[in-house]
């Protein structure tokens, strides 16, 4: 019986370790899809999971880059949530195809709604023209809970390649694939918001979506392997002597 208890303890510990490794990787605030083409327009969703068992998420504050500002930003209404878009003066004018940009959206805040424990919500934004002189845009995000806790998702990537504790949502930018992105970039300013169709690499989107699945499957495989070892050990333990 003592062997059985030890085996059960090992199995429980392995399961807890697996879950502990898998959940944090999936619970971050992220931007979906994670990749878009330089020079075009795109629609993204800030995906916000609720990480607390005893509190709800009640406010999301996303800061937009001012070093690579976006001339056109619009938000999709979300039932139950109020949204406030803040424009601000840039540190210095930025040249764009539509002229010098002196002001741009610096922050978008959603409030008044609720993300309950065990749930997530997506906050959609259409934006462009995406810059051509950088390979990523960073959107530091603050997540406020009903008990007053504020989680600041603004950590930069670590130099050793490991994931930061609270990584900032980051949109990776890749070179434009061809005529579609160029046509959108050449549209007149008045037509640009209407032309803000998604311009996302399907391969990158699929990779982002499959990453979390791969982590879960890997964790599940570890648990199954441990279970197999325990069952085998129990079988050998109970085998009668010849």
Order of alpha helices (4+ residues) and beta strands (2+ residues): alpha-beta-beta-beta-beta-beta-beta-beta-beta-beta-beta-beta-beta-alpha-alpha-alpha
